[in-house]
Amino acid sequence: MTQPAASIEETVRALGDTTFPRLMLEHAVARPAAAALREKTLGIWQTTTWGDLAHQVEALAAGLSELGFSRGQHLAIIGENRPRLYAAMIAAQALGGIPVPMYQDAVAAEMVFVFRNAEIAFAVVEDQEQADKLLELRGQHPDLAHIVFDNPRGLRHYTQPQLMSMDSLISRGRDFLRSHPGLLKTRAEQGSPDDPAAMFYTSGTTGNPKGVVHTHRNLISMSRAALRMEGLGSREEVLAYLPMAWIGQNIFSYAQWLAAGFTVNCPESQATVAADMREIGPTYYFAPPRVLESLLTQVTIRMEDAAGPKRTLFNYFMGVARSVGERILNADTTVGLLDRLRYGLGDLLVYGPLRNSLGMSRVRVAYTAGEAIGPDLFVFYRSLGINLKQLYGSTETAVFVCVQPNGQVRADTVGPPVPGVSVRVSESGEVLIRSPGLLLEYFRNPQATAEVKDAQGWYHTGDAGYLDTEGHLKIIDRAKDVGRLAGGSMFAPKYIENKLKFFPFIKEAVAFGDAREQAMAFINIDFEACGNWAERRNLPYAGYVDLASRAEVYALVRECIEQVNADLASDPMMSDSQIHRFLLLHKELDADDEELTRTRKVRRGFIAQKYAVLLEALYAGRAEQFIETQVRFEDGRTGSVSATLRIEDAKTFPPAAARQGAA
């Protein structure tokens, strides 16, 4: 007899009947010498064992307690993934506090709202850059009393009383422990699974960010459910390279790390991620589509620079991979012996070396999430033999809502619900979720909480989608973004943008068309890929603006758009959404200019407003348009960039249904 959904939900909820500090202590007792964390410093990997971590966490908890940090207070965590920042999170949770990871590339002005909203008095930061931001921020938030920094470089001569090194805090904590022995274990035992464990601020695409409060039970129950589903355990190797403030990274390298006890590896810097990944060879990997797009762009550039015979070999075997690779990965028994032999030879000559070059030779399970991935990009990785799967979730749902099971992986769905999660689609087409991983609340925002979480416990995602006949969820777009062309046809901009971004020459795309006769697009070229393409053709250019204005680059991008249009023409629901006209933007869309969120999601409404003159020119049929745009540099200074942008037409195709009717 099938177990009732409510019973499964309770079973999953019970998986979270503990806390993060307790999990850490369990690993420290059971496997004190096993590697918990590694960090690459000056080219050498340094290991922190579970026993070392427990001692470090206890000293940090004691130091914070001695400074006055107490239950219910928030601790800001800002920086790249670093072992002692992870230890500080556990220490805060052990004291009943709530870590608030924040984006390390945000400027001080962006952080002010969060610090005020959460009344943050304590912060742990990575280095001088982050310390400088918080010292600047104190002018608008004087309640920030303590700033603890991990890396002392450049801070030696700072005299502000709010500053303290991590080493000093640990030393202070050890002194405190002499009169308070057993503090960590005692405080950890006092914690409840239903206490708030962390707060993650949303990206704020439509206003101020909201603080999403999750309990220990929320995060641990869903982490354990997913680990069981994939058969993952303590032997896994994970690379922590994405922002700690993004809940996706936090789940994979923090919640699941403590739930399973595997090893998390912190790269030396963002510049060394690719090299560090090849050294570590992760077995469990997570990457949003933009990272996978970037890796594919690098592969494409390398192959275009390769000698003719090597390029021919690559193209031939990639054709074989596209034909049968995914079927072989899905254990399809209908693949013939000859195709298997050809694929095996391709694996020896092309796919294996390519996986090794990408650092994915040992990957057993890889996930992509954060936004929809283009089907072509998804199939590319799976055809190489990489077990890449889509999952669906959000900050409010502790990430895991739907996951594609092995053998049921398809490019057009995100899979069925994870055990314990219920999904239904409302009459309006909105996806609703009930799960043990749902947020406790939006911090100090009961109205927003009530708007997304109804009396029956269903979370309203704001996503438009449907469940297919096999129970797999298919996401179309954000419900608020799905519109209609003037003729009544559905217009889903994200679907179109993802198809465009599959091409290595296109870094970002913004599609427009709601309530209009035709679809149009702004395009950001990929400067590295287009620059490499131009150099091989001896096309000179002075910089991004110059390269984006070249007629040859326009022709290159037009070819990509027309391939997408041909693909859209074969889809009865999307054939009317083909791109009719486009332009290449004179600058890269940037989070510092508020055009993207910190998770690199396009703020379409803001862009339409900021570049209204360009949008008007597209729909007015003009051949060019002058624009001057203010930009913000990394150091906070502002400047402007101006250009006269070309506007060009793209070829469109008759819908497949019309072609079939004519035939």
C-alpha positions as CSV (number, residue, x, y, z in Angstrom):
1,M,0.0,0.0,0.0
2,T,1.3,3.5,-0.9
3,Q,2.4,5.6,2.0
4,P,0.2,8.8,2.4
5,A,1.9,12.0,1.4
6,A,1.3,13.5,4.9
7,S,3.0,10.5,6.4
8,I,6.0,10.8,4.1
9,E,6.2,14.5,5.0
10,E,6.4,13.7,8.7
11,T,9.1,11.1,8.0
12,V,11.2,13.6,6.2
13,R,10.5,16.3,8.9
14,A,11.9,13.8,11.5
15,L,15.2,13.7,9.6
16,G,15.8,17.2,10.8
17,D,15.3,16.4,14.5
18,T,18.8,17.9,15.4
19,T,20.8,21.0,15.0
20,F,24.0,22.0,13.0
21,P,26.2,22.3,16.2
22,R,25.1,18.8,17.3
23,L,25.9,17.4,13.9
24,M,29.3,18.9,14.0
25,L,30.0,17.5,17.4
26,E,28.9,14.1,16.3
27,H,31.4,14.1,13.5
28,A,34.1,15.3,15.8
29,V,33.5,12.5,18.2
30,A,33.1,9.7,15.6
31,R,35.8,10.8,13.1
32,P,38.1,13.4,14.7
33,A,41.0,12.9,12.2
34,A,38.8,12.9,9.1
35,A,39.0,16.0,6.8
36,A,36.1,18.4,7.3
37,L,37.5,21.4,5.4
38,R,40.3,22.2,3.1
39,E,41.5,25.6,2.0
40,K,44.1,26.4,-0.6
41,T,46.6,29.0,0.7
42,L,49.6,30.1,-1.3
43,G,49.2,27.1,-3.6
44,I,49.1,24.5,-0.8
45,W,45.9,22.8,0.5
46,Q,45.6,23.1,4.3
47,T,43.3,20.6,6.0
48,T,41.0,21.2,9.0
49,T,39.9,17.9,10.6
50,W,36.5,17.5,12.4
51,G,38.4,17.5,15.7
52,D,40.2,20.7,14.8
53,L,36.9,22.3,13.7
54,A,35.2,21.4,17.0
55,H,38.0,23.1,19.0
56,Q,37.9,26.1,16.7
57,V,34.1,26.4,17.0
58,E,34.2,26.1,20.8
59,A,36.8,28.9,21.1
60,L,34.8,31.2,18.7
61,A,31.6,30.5,20.5
62,A,33.3,31.3,23.8
63,G,34.8,34.5,22.4
64,L,31.5,35.7,21.0
65,S,29.8,34.9,24.2
66,E,32.3,36.9,26.2
67,L,31.8,39.8,23.9
68,G,28.1,39.7,24.6
69,F,26.7,37.8,21.6
70,S,23.5,36.0,22.8
71,R,20.5,33.9,21.8
72,G,18.4,35.5,19.0
73,Q,21.1,37.9,17.8
74,H,22.2,38.0,14.2
75,L,25.8,37.6,13.0
76,A,26.7,38.9,9.6
77,I,29.0,36.7,7.6
78,I,30.7,38.3,4.6
79,G,33.5,36.9,2.4
80,E,34.5,34.1,0.1
81,N,34.1,30.5,1.4
82,R,36.6,30.2,4.2
83,P,36.9,27.5,6.9
84,R,36.9,30.0,9.8
85,L,33.8,31.7,8.4
86,Y,32.1,28.3,8.4
87,A,33.3,27.8,12.0
88,A,31.9,31.2,13.0
89,M,28.4,30.2,11.6
90,I,28.4,27.1,13.7
91,A,29.6,29.0,16.8
92,A,26.8,31.5,16.4
93,Q,24.2,28.7,16.0
94,A,25.6,27.0,19.1
95,L,24.9,30.2,21.1
96,G,21.3,30.3,19.7
97,G,22.3,33.1,17.3
98,I,21.3,33.4,13.6
99,P,24.0,33.7,10.9
100,V,23.2,36.1,8.0
101,P,25.5,35.4,5.1
102,M,25.8,38.4,2.8
103,Y,27.2,38.9,-0.8
104,Q,30.8,39.7,-0.6
105,D,30.7,41.8,-3.8
106,A,27.9,44.1,-2.5
107,V,28.9,47.7,-1.8
108,A,28.4,49.2,1.6
109,A,25.2,51.1,0.5
110,E,23.5,47.8,-0.5
111,M,24.3,46.3,2.9
112,V,22.8,49.1,5.0
113,F,19.2,47.9,4.7
114,V,20.1,44.3,5.9
115,F,22.1,45.6,8.8
116,R,19.3,47.8,10.0
117,N,16.5,45.4,9.3
118,A,18.2,42.6,11.2
119,E,19.7,45.0,13.9
120,I,23.1,43.4,13.4
121,A,25.7,44.3,16.0
122,F,28.3,41.6,15.3
123,A,29.9,40.7,11.9
124,V,32.6,38.3,10.9
125,V,34.3,39.2,7.6
126,E,37.0,37.7,5.4
127,D,39.5,40.5,4.8
128,Q,40.4,44.2,4.6
129,E,38.0,44.9,1.7
130,Q,35.0,43.7,3.7
131,A,36.2,45.4,6.9
132,D,36.4,48.7,5.0
133,K,32.9,48.4,3.8
134,L,31.6,47.8,7.3
135,L,33.6,50.7,8.8
136,E,32.0,52.9,6.1
137,L,28.5,51.4,6.9
138,R,28.8,52.3,10.6
139,G,28.1,55.9,9.7
140,Q,24.5,54.8,8.9
141,H,24.3,51.9,11.3
142,P,26.2,52.8,14.5
143,D,24.8,49.8,16.3
144,L,27.5,47.6,14.6
145,A,29.8,47.2,17.6
146,H,32.1,44.3,16.6
147,I,33.8,43.5,13.3
148,V,35.9,40.3,13.4
149,F,38.3,39.8,10.4
150,D,39.8,36.5,9.3
151,N,42.7,37.6,7.1
152,P,44.8,40.4,8.8
153,R,46.6,41.5,5.6
154,G,46.4,45.3,5.3
155,L,44.7,45.7,8.7
156,R,47.7,45.7,10.9
157,H,47.6,49.5,11.5
158,Y,43.9,49.9,11.8
159,T,43.0,51.3,15.2
160,Q,39.2,51.4,15.2
161,P,38.0,49.8,18.5
162,Q,35.3,47.8,16.7
163,L,37.9,45.8,14.8
164,M,39.2,42.5,16.1
165,S,41.2,39.7,14.4
166,M,39.8,36.2,14.4
167,D,43.0,35.0,16.1
168,S,42.4,37.5,18.9
169,L,38.8,36.3,19.3
170,I,39.9,32.7,19.4
171,S,42.5,33.5,22.1
172,R,39.9,35.5,24.1
173,G,37.6,32.5,23.8
174,R,40.2,30.1,25.1
175,D,40.7,32.3,28.1
176,F,37.0,32.4,28.7
177,L,36.7,28.6,28.5
178,R,39.0,28.2,31.4
179,S,36.2,29.4,33.7
180,H,33.4,28.0,31.5
181,P,34.5,24.4,30.5
182,G,32.2,22.4,28.2
183,L,30.5,25.6,27.0
184,L,30.0,24.4,23.4
185,K,28.4,21.1,24.3
186,T,26.1,22.7,26.9
187,R,24.9,25.4,24.6
188,A,24.5,23.0,21.7
189,E,22.2,20.8,23.8
190,Q,20.1,23.8,24.7
191,G,19.3,24.4,21.1
192,S,16.1,23.1,19.5
193,P,15.7,21.8,15.9
194,D,12.9,24.4,15.5
195,D,15.1,27.4,16.4
196,P,16.0,29.8,13.6
197,A,19.3,28.5,12.1
198,A,20.0,31.1,9.4
199,M,18.6,34.0,7.5
200,F,19.0,34.5,3.8
201,Y,18.0,37.7,2.1
202,T,16.3,37.5,-1.2
203,S,17.8,39.1,-4.3
204,G,15.3,42.0,-4.2
205,T,14.3,42.1,-7.9
206,T,11.2,44.2,-7.1
207,G,12.2,46.2,-4.0
208,N,14.0,45.8,-0.7
209,P,15.3,42.3,0.0
210,K,13.3,40.1,2.4
211,G,15.0,38.1,5.2
212,V,14.0,34.4,4.8
213,V,14.2,32.7,8.1
214,H,14.9,28.9,8.1
215,T,15.1,26.6,11.1
216,H,17.6,23.8,11.7
217,R,14.8,21.3,10.9
218,N,13.9,23.0,7.6
219,L,17.5,22.9,6.3
220,I,18.6,19.6,7.7
221,S,15.5,17.5,6.8
222,M,15.6,18.5,3.2
223,S,19.4,18.1,3.0
224,R,19.2,14.6,4.4
225,A,16.2,13.7,2.1
226,A,18.2,14.7,-1.0
227,L,21.4,12.9,0.3
228,R,19.4,9.7,0.7
229,M,17.9,10.0,-2.7
230,E,21.3,10.2,-4.3
231,G,23.1,7.8,-2.1
232,L,25.7,10.4,-1.0
233,G,27.8,10.1,2.1
234,S,30.9,11.1,4.0
235,R,33.3,10.2,1.2
236,E,32.2,13.0,-1.1
237,E,34.4,15.9,-2.2
238,V,32.7,19.2,-2.8
239,L,34.1,22.5,-4.1
240,A,32.7,25.6,-2.3
241,Y,33.1,28.4,-4.9
242,L,29.8,30.2,-5.0
243,P,28.7,33.0,-2.7
244,M,27.8,31.9,0.8
245,A,24.9,34.3,0.8
246,W,23.2,32.2,-1.9
247,I,21.2,29.5,-0.3
248,G,22.1,27.0,-3.1
249,Q,25.8,27.2,-2.0
250,N,24.8,27.2,1.6
251,I,22.8,24.0,1.3
252,F,25.5,22.1,-0.7
253,S,28.6,23.2,1.3
254,Y,27.1,23.8,4.7
255,A,23.8,22.1,5.5
256,Q,24.6,18.9,3.5
257,W,28.2,19.0,4.6
258,L,27.2,18.8,8.2
259,A,24.4,16.3,7.5
260,A,26.7,13.9,5.6
261,G,30.1,14.7,7.0
262,F,31.9,15.0,3.6
263,T,34.8,17.2,2.8
264,V,34.3,20.8,1.6
265,N,37.2,22.4,-0.3
266,C,37.6,26.2,-0.5
267,P,39.5,27.5,-3.5
268,E,42.3,30.0,-3.1
269,S,40.4,32.7,-5.1
270,Q,37.8,33.1,-7.8
271,A,40.7,33.2,-10.3
272,T,41.9,29.8,-9.3
273,V,38.6,27.9,-9.2
274,A,39.1,26.1,-12.5
275,A,42.6,24.9,-11.5
276,D,41.6,24.0,-8.0
277,M,38.6,22.0,-9.2
278,R,40.9,19.9,-11.4
279,E,43.1,19.2,-8.4
280,I,40.3,18.3,-6.1
281,G,38.1,16.4,-8.6
282,P,34.8,16.8,-6.8
283,T,32.4,13.9,-6.7
284,Y,29.4,16.0,-5.9
285,Y,29.1,19.3,-7.9
286,F,26.7,22.2,-8.1
287,A,26.7,24.9,-10.7
288,P,24.1,27.5,-11.8
289,P,23.6,27.7,-15.6
290,R,25.8,30.8,-15.9
291,V,28.8,28.8,-14.7
292,L,28.1,26.0,-17.1
293,E,27.6,28.5,-19.9
294,S,31.0,30.0,-19.1
295,L,32.7,26.6,-19.1
296,L,31.2,25.8,-22.4
297,T,32.4,29.1,-23.8
298,Q,36.0,28.3,-22.7
299,V,35.7,24.8,-24.4
300,T,34.4,26.5,-27.6
301,I,37.2,29.0,-27.6
302,R,39.9,26.3,-27.1
303,M,38.5,24.2,-29.9
304,E,38.3,27.1,-32.3
305,D,42.0,27.8,-31.6
306,A,42.9,24.1,-32.1
307,A,44.6,22.6,-35.2
308,G,42.3,21.5,-38.0
309,P,42.6,17.7,-37.4
310,K,41.9,18.0,-33.7
311,R,38.9,20.3,-34.4
312,T,37.6,17.7,-37.0
313,L,38.0,14.9,-34.4
314,F,36.2,16.9,-31.8
315,N,33.3,17.8,-34.0
316,Y,32.8,14.3,-35.2
317,F,32.7,12.7,-31.7
318,M,30.6,15.5,-30.3
319,G,28.1,14.5,-33.0
320,V,28.2,11.0,-31.8
321,A,27.8,12.2,-28.2
322,R,24.7,14.3,-29.1
323,S,23.2,11.3,-30.9
324,V,23.6,8.6,-28.2
325,G,25.5,10.0,-25.2
326,E,22.5,10.9,-23.1
327,R,20.7,7.7,-23.9
328,I,23.8,5.7,-22.7
329,L,23.9,7.8,-19.5
330,N,20.2,7.0,-19.0
331,A,21.0,3.3,-19.4
332,D,18.9,3.0,-22.5
333,T,19.2,-0.6,-23.7
334,T,18.1,0.2,-27.2
335,V,21.5,1.8,-28.1
336,G,23.2,-0.5,-30.6
337,L,26.6,-2.1,-30.2
338,L,28.2,0.0,-33.0
339,D,27.0,3.2,-31.4
340,R,28.3,2.1,-28.0
341,L,31.7,1.3,-29.6
342,R,31.9,4.7,-31.3
343,Y,30.9,6.4,-28.1
344,G,33.5,4.4,-26.2
345,L,36.2,5.5,-28.6
346,G,35.0,9.1,-28.3
347,D,35.2,8.8,-24.5
348,L,38.8,7.7,-24.8
349,L,39.8,10.4,-27.3
350,V,37.5,13.4,-26.5
351,Y,34.9,13.1,-23.7
352,G,37.3,11.7,-21.0
353,P,40.0,14.4,-21.6
354,L,37.4,17.1,-21.8
355,R,35.8,16.0,-18.4
356,N,39.3,16.0,-16.9
357,S,39.9,19.5,-18.3
358,L,36.7,20.7,-16.7
359,G,37.6,19.0,-13.4
360,M,34.6,16.7,-13.7
361,S,36.3,13.3,-14.1
362,R,35.0,12.1,-10.7
363,V,31.6,13.7,-10.6
364,R,28.9,11.2,-9.7
365,V,26.1,13.7,-9.2
366,A,25.9,17.3,-10.5
367,Y,23.1,19.7,-10.1
368,T,22.1,22.9,-11.8
369,A,19.6,25.3,-10.4
370,G,19.0,29.0,-9.7
371,E,17.3,29.6,-13.0
372,A,16.2,27.6,-16.0
373,I,19.0,26.1,-18.1
374,G,18.9,26.0,-21.9
375,P,18.1,22.5,-23.1
376,D,21.0,22.5,-25.5
377,L,23.4,23.4,-22.7
378,F,22.0,20.7,-20.5
379,V,22.2,18.0,-23.2
380,F,25.8,19.0,-24.0
381,Y,27.1,18.1,-20.5
382,R,25.0,14.9,-20.2
383,S,26.2,13.8,-23.6
384,L,29.8,13.9,-22.2
385,G,28.8,11.4,-19.6
386,I,28.4,13.9,-16.7
387,N,25.4,13.1,-14.6
388,L,24.0,16.6,-14.6
389,K,20.5,17.0,-13.3
390,Q,18.1,19.8,-12.8
391,L,16.6,20.6,-9.5
392,Y,13.9,23.1,-8.6
393,G,13.6,25.2,-5.5
394,S,14.1,28.6,-4.0
395,T,15.4,30.4,-1.0
396,E,12.0,30.0,0.7
397,T,11.9,26.2,0.1
398,A,15.4,25.2,1.3
399,V,16.3,24.5,-2.4
400,F,15.0,20.9,-2.7
401,V,11.5,20.8,-4.2
402,C,11.9,18.7,-7.4
403,V,14.9,16.6,-8.4
404,Q,15.4,14.5,-11.5
405,P,15.9,10.8,-10.5
406,N,18.5,8.8,-12.4
407,G,17.0,7.3,-15.5
408,Q,14.3,9.9,-15.6
409,V,16.3,13.0,-16.6
410,R,14.8,15.2,-19.3
411,A,15.8,18.6,-20.5
412,D,12.3,20.0,-20.4
413,T,11.4,19.2,-16.8
414,V,12.8,19.6,-13.3
415,G,11.7,16.2,-12.2
416,P,9.1,15.0,-9.7
417,P,8.9,16.3,-6.1
418,V,11.5,15.1,-3.6
419,P,10.1,12.7,-1.0
420,G,8.1,14.6,1.6
421,V,7.3,17.5,-0.8
422,S,3.9,18.1,-2.4
423,V,3.4,20.1,-5.5
424,R,0.2,21.3,-7.2
425,V,-0.7,23.8,-9.8
426,S,-3.4,26.4,-9.1
427,E,-6.2,27.2,-11.6
428,S,-4.2,30.3,-12.7
429,G,-1.2,28.1,-13.5
430,E,0.9,29.0,-10.4
431,V,3.1,26.3,-8.8
432,L,2.2,25.7,-5.1
433,I,4.4,23.8,-2.7
434,R,4.0,22.2,0.7
435,S,7.3,20.9,2.2
436,P,9.2,20.3,5.5
437,G,11.7,22.8,4.1
438,L,9.4,25.8,3.9
439,L,10.6,29.1,5.4
440,L,9.5,29.9,9.0
441,E,8.8,33.4,8.0
442,Y,10.0,36.6,6.3
443,F,11.8,38.4,9.1
444,R,9.6,41.2,10.6
445,N,7.3,41.1,7.5
446,P,4.1,39.2,8.5
447,Q,2.3,40.7,5.5
448,A,4.8,39.3,3.0
449,T,4.7,36.0,4.8
450,A,0.9,35.8,4.6
451,E,1.0,36.6,0.9
452,V,3.2,33.6,0.0
453,K,2.2,31.1,2.7
454,D,-1.5,30.3,3.0
455,A,-3.5,28.9,5.9
456,Q,-3.2,25.3,4.5
457,G,0.6,25.6,4.5
458,W,1.0,26.0,0.7
459,Y,3.8,28.2,-0.5
460,H,2.9,30.3,-3.6
461,T,6.0,30.3,-5.7
462,G,5.1,32.9,-8.3
463,D,6.3,30.4,-11.0
464,A,4.1,29.3,-13.9
465,G,4.3,25.7,-14.7
466,Y,2.5,22.3,-14.9
467,L,2.8,18.7,-14.0
468,D,3.1,16.3,-16.9
469,T,1.5,12.9,-17.2
470,E,4.5,11.3,-15.4
471,G,4.4,13.7,-12.5
472,H,7.4,15.8,-13.6
473,L,7.2,19.5,-13.1
474,K,7.8,21.8,-16.0
475,I,8.5,25.4,-15.3
476,I,7.6,27.9,-18.0
477,D,8.7,31.2,-16.4
478,R,8.0,33.5,-13.5
479,A,4.2,33.9,-13.5
480,K,4.5,37.7,-13.5
481,D,6.9,37.5,-16.5
482,V,4.8,35.3,-18.7
483,G,2.7,37.5,-20.9
484,R,1.0,37.6,-24.3
485,L,1.9,39.1,-27.5
486,A,-0.6,41.5,-29.0
487,G,-2.0,38.7,-31.1
488,G,-2.7,36.6,-28.0
489,S,0.2,34.1,-28.2
490,M,2.1,33.2,-25.0
491,F,5.3,35.1,-24.5
492,A,7.8,33.6,-22.0
493,P,11.0,35.8,-22.1
494,K,13.2,33.6,-19.8
495,Y,12.6,30.7,-22.1
496,I,13.8,32.7,-25.1
497,E,16.8,34.2,-23.2
498,N,18.0,30.8,-22.1
499,K,18.0,29.6,-25.7
500,L,20.0,32.6,-26.7
501,K,22.6,32.3,-23.9
502,F,23.5,28.7,-25.1
503,F,25.6,30.3,-27.7
504,P,29.1,31.1,-26.4
505,F,29.1,34.6,-28.1
506,I,26.0,35.7,-26.0
507,K,26.6,36.4,-22.3
508,E,23.2,37.9,-21.5
509,A,19.9,38.5,-23.3
510,V,16.8,40.4,-22.4
511,A,13.7,39.7,-24.4
512,F,10.7,42.0,-24.7
513,G,7.3,41.5,-26.3
514,D,4.5,41.5,-23.7
515,A,1.5,43.3,-25.2
516,R,3.4,44.1,-28.3
517,E,3.1,42.9,-31.9
518,Q,6.6,41.3,-32.0
519,A,9.4,40.1,-29.8
520,M,12.7,42.1,-29.6
521,A,16.0,41.6,-27.7
522,F,18.9,43.4,-26.1
523,I,22.1,41.3,-26.3
524,N,25.2,41.4,-24.2
525,I,28.1,39.8,-26.1
526,D,30.6,37.6,-24.3
527,F,33.7,39.8,-24.5
528,E,36.2,36.9,-24.2
529,A,34.5,34.6,-26.8
530,C,33.8,37.4,-29.3
531,G,37.2,38.9,-28.8
532,N,38.9,35.6,-29.5
533,W,36.7,35.1,-32.6
534,A,37.6,38.6,-33.8
535,E,41.4,38.1,-33.2
536,R,41.4,34.9,-35.2
537,R,39.9,36.9,-38.1
538,N,42.3,39.9,-37.7
539,L,39.5,42.2,-36.7
540,P,40.9,45.1,-34.6
541,Y,38.9,46.5,-31.7
542,A,39.7,48.9,-28.9
543,G,37.4,47.6,-26.1
544,Y,34.0,46.3,-25.3
545,V,32.1,49.2,-26.9
546,D,34.1,49.0,-30.1
547,L,33.8,45.2,-30.4
548,A,30.0,45.3,-29.8
549,S,29.6,47.8,-32.6
550,R,31.4,45.8,-35.3
551,A,29.3,44.8,-38.2
552,E,31.0,41.4,-38.2
553,V,30.0,40.8,-34.6
554,Y,26.4,41.8,-35.4
555,A,26.4,39.3,-38.2
556,L,27.7,36.6,-35.8
557,V,25.0,37.3,-33.2
558,R,22.3,37.5,-35.9
559,E,23.2,34.0,-36.9
560,C,22.7,32.8,-33.3
561,I,19.4,34.6,-33.1
562,E,18.2,33.1,-36.3
563,Q,19.1,29.6,-35.1
564,V,16.9,30.3,-32.1
565,N,14.1,31.6,-34.3
566,A,14.2,28.4,-36.3
567,D,13.9,26.4,-33.1
568,L,11.1,28.5,-31.8
569,A,9.2,28.1,-35.1
570,S,9.0,24.3,-34.4
571,D,7.3,25.0,-31.0
572,P,3.5,25.6,-31.5
573,M,3.3,27.6,-28.3
574,M,6.3,29.8,-28.9
575,S,6.5,30.2,-32.7
576,D,5.1,33.7,-32.6
577,S,7.8,34.8,-30.1
578,Q,10.7,34.7,-32.6
579,I,13.0,37.7,-32.3
580,H,12.4,40.2,-35.1
581,R,14.9,43.0,-34.2
582,F,17.8,43.2,-31.8
583,L,20.7,45.4,-30.7
584,L,24.0,44.8,-29.0
585,L,24.3,46.8,-25.7
586,H,27.3,49.1,-25.3
587,K,28.1,47.8,-21.8
588,E,27.8,44.6,-19.8
589,L,24.7,44.3,-17.6
590,D,26.0,44.6,-14.1
591,A,24.7,44.1,-10.5
592,D,26.6,47.2,-9.4
593,D,24.4,49.2,-11.9
594,E,21.3,47.4,-10.5
595,E,20.6,45.7,-13.9
596,L,21.2,42.3,-12.5
597,T,20.6,40.8,-9.0
598,R,23.6,39.5,-7.1
599,T,22.7,36.0,-8.3
600,R,22.8,37.4,-11.9
601,K,19.1,37.4,-12.6
602,V,18.0,39.9,-15.1
603,R,15.9,42.8,-13.7
604,R,13.9,43.1,-16.8
605,G,11.5,45.8,-15.6
606,F,14.4,48.0,-14.4
607,I,16.3,47.5,-17.7
608,A,13.2,48.4,-19.8
609,Q,12.9,51.6,-17.8
610,K,16.6,52.5,-17.8
611,Y,17.0,51.8,-21.5
612,A,13.5,53.0,-22.6
613,V,15.0,55.0,-25.4
614,L,16.6,51.9,-26.9
615,L,13.3,49.9,-26.5
616,E,11.4,52.7,-28.2
617,A,13.9,52.7,-31.1
618,L,13.6,48.9,-31.6
619,Y,9.8,49.1,-31.9
620,A,9.9,52.4,-34.0
621,G,11.9,50.7,-36.7
622,R,15.0,52.9,-36.3
623,A,18.3,51.8,-37.7
624,E,20.4,53.3,-34.8
625,Q,20.0,55.1,-31.5
626,F,22.4,57.2,-29.4
627,I,22.5,56.5,-25.7
628,E,24.6,57.6,-22.7
629,T,24.6,55.5,-19.6
630,Q,25.9,56.1,-16.1
631,V,28.0,53.2,-14.7
632,R,29.4,52.5,-11.2
633,F,32.9,51.2,-10.8
634,E,34.0,48.6,-8.2
635,D,35.5,51.4,-6.0
636,G,32.2,53.2,-5.8
637,R,33.1,55.9,-8.3
638,T,30.6,56.7,-11.2
639,G,31.2,57.5,-14.8
640,S,29.4,57.3,-18.1
641,V,29.7,55.4,-21.3
642,S,28.0,56.5,-24.6
643,A,27.6,55.0,-28.0
644,T,25.3,55.1,-31.1
645,L,23.9,51.6,-31.3
646,R,23.0,49.8,-34.5
647,I,19.6,48.1,-34.6
648,E,19.2,45.2,-37.0
649,D,16.6,42.8,-38.2
650,A,16.7,39.0,-37.8
651,K,15.2,36.5,-40.1
652,T,12.1,34.7,-38.8
653,F,10.5,31.5,-40.0
654,P,7.0,30.2,-40.6
655,P,5.6,28.2,-37.7
656,A,6.0,24.4,-38.1
657,A,2.3,23.9,-38.0
658,A,1.9,26.3,-40.9
659,R,4.6,24.5,-42.9
660,Q,3.0,21.2,-42.3
661,G,-0.4,22.5,-43.3
662,A,1.1,23.9,-46.5
663,A,2.7,20.6,-47.3
